[in-house]
Amino acid sequence: MNHPARWWHALPDGRIQCDLCPRDCQLHEGQRGACFVRQMQDGGMQLTTYGRSSGFCIDPIEKKPLNHYYPGSSILSFGTAGCNLACKFCQNWDISRSKDMDRLLASASPQAIAEAAVAHGADAVAYTYNDPVIFAEYAIDTALACRARGIRNVAVTAGYIHPAPAREFFAVMDAANVDLKAFTDDFYHQLCGGHLQPVLDLLAYVHHETACWLEITTLLIPGHNDSPAEIGRLAHWIARELGPDVPLHFSAFHPDWKMADVPDTPPATLSHARHIAQDAGLNYVYTGNVHDRAGGTTFCPSCQAALIVRDWYDIRHYELTTDGNCPHCKARIAGHFGASLGRDGKAFGPHRIPVHISS
């Protein structure tokens, strides 16, 4: 349904400008922004997907991916439609690039989502599948309803958002995984329809100026952003600007959307990228979308003990102290860890449970 949107201003010529993201879309009456879900109506801006979703699922938190935020816990995931970037390699293009509002078959108020998370035993709610930045009003209202019920909030986003709305958005998020899609502006401009610097600024803001736990994912695409030199620059920037304890995930590409002619990412590329990032000084580097036991394991940066061993989204071994320290050398492991692994000391595991919510 439509809902009054925020972060816009009127222009002298009768149009309005959206101030949510760096695209700065300028709209005539009835026109939609590049994200397709923010529209000028009756002289103002409306969010056309408020309260509507492409579906709800209970996932393991490791699927977001978050490896240092309450491992083994479960999370209620949902998204809407549309996106403010135009990535030619989008792996969720049927949702993020959809202009068909009929795909949004589920409807739920913020309060209903919070109640569903409680009822299904989820520890958190994830705003994901498409980018929650474009439905920020709905995400913020839902996050506030969740916090009132003791439910944490997680954003999975490309981080393409202006500073003012980012302050309000990340003030109610407890953790985030931000896609750092590449480390060149040419990549962002040619393959995503955006720019690199706003994302770097957002990463620094979230890490240094909010209480939101941050992890980063880079999808490695053969021949486009997977050169050792670029990976090294990316990792050195994270180590220098954010510090060595921000987890970095390198994820494998598979042919999709408008890049169906590009081959899968070889597992060796991910392993090499992981070693490059470790050599750059990062303490927690992971591989994703491939079967790689070492690349899924959390090692103590001090004594190198294998503390959390993962097989895909399944935790096979866990030995952190209740306060998140290595039991061998007592070094502190960066992140947020509960008194036990998941609920009742058991990890949620590699499950995916569809959920029906009715407002």
C-alpha positions, 0 to 999 in steps of 0.5 A, a space after each residue: 500500500 502507499 505510505 507518505 515517504 520522507 527525505 524529499 524536497 520540492 523543486 521550483 519547477 513543480 517536481 520533487 527530488 528524492 533525498 534518500 540516496 545519491 541518485 537524487 531522482 527528480 520526479 514529475 507527478 506520477 513518476 517513479 524513481 529509479 528504485 521504482 517504489 518511491 513515487 510522486 503523488 499529489 505533489 508529495 512522495 509516496 512509498 508504494 511498498 509499505 506493508 507489502 512483502 515478497 515473503 517471509 522466512 526463518 533463516 540461520 543468521 549465518 545466511 545473511 551472512 553474519 558470522 560474528 553476531 550471535 552465531 547459531 541464532 535464527 532470523 526472520 527475513 523479508 524484503 519488498 521489491 525494487 532497488 536503487 542500484 541496477 547491478 547487472 549481476 544481481 542474484 535476486 533480480 526477480 525481486 530487486 528489479 521487479 516492476 510487478 507489484 503483484 509479486 508482493 503477495 504478503 502483507 504485514 504491519 510492523 507490529 505483525 512482523 514483530 509478533 511473528 518473530 516472537 511467535 516463531 522464536 526468531 532472535 532477530 528480523 532481517 531486512 533483506 532480499 532486496 535493499 531495505 534502504 528503499 523501504 526505509 520508512 517501513 524498515 524503521 517502523 518495523 525495527 522500532 516495533 521489534 525493539 519493543 518486543 526484544 527482537 534485534 534488527 539486521 540490515 542486509 544492504 548495499 549501503 547506497 544512502 545519503 547521510 541524513 536518512 542513514 543516521 535514522 536507519 542505522 540508529 535502529 539497526 543492531 547489525 548490518 552486512 553491507 555489500 562492498 561490490 568492488 573497489 573501483 568507481 568504474 565497476 560501480 558506474 558501469 555495472 551498478 549504476 552508482 558510485 563507490 565513494 558513498 558506500 565507503 563513506 557509509 561503511 566508515 559512518 556505520 563502524 565508527 559512529 553507530 552501535 550497529 555491528 558491521 560485516 562486509 561482503 564482496 561478490 567476486 566476479 571473474 574478470 571484473 573485480 577479482 584481480 589480486 591488486 584490487 582485492 589487496 586495495 579493498 582489504 588494505 582500505 578496510 584494515 586502515 579505515 575500519 580496523 582489522 576486526 571487521 569481518 569480510 566475506 568473499 562470495 562466489 558469483 554464479 551466472 545470472 541476470 544480465 551477466 549470464 555469460 560470465 563463468 562461476 567464480 573458481 573456489 581457488 579465487 576465493 581462497 586466494 582472496 582470503 589469503 590476500 585479505 589476511 596478509 593485509 591485516 584482517 583478522 576475520 576473512 570468510 568465503 561464501 557460496 562454496 564448500 570451504 571448511 577453512 573459509 567458513 571457520 572463525 579462527 582466534 587471531 591470537 593463537 589460531 585455534 579453530 573456535 567456530 567451525 562451519 560447514 555452509 550454514 551448519 555449525 559443527 564446532 563451537 568453543 567460545 567462552 560465555 563472554 566471547 573469548 578464546 578459551 585457549 589464550 583468552 583473547 577477545 573475539 570481535 563480535 556479539 556472542 550469547 551465553 550459549 550457541 543459539 537457543 537452548 545451546 543449539 544452533 538453528 542450523 541450515 534450515 529455511 522455514 517459510 512463514 505466513 504473516 497476516 496483519 
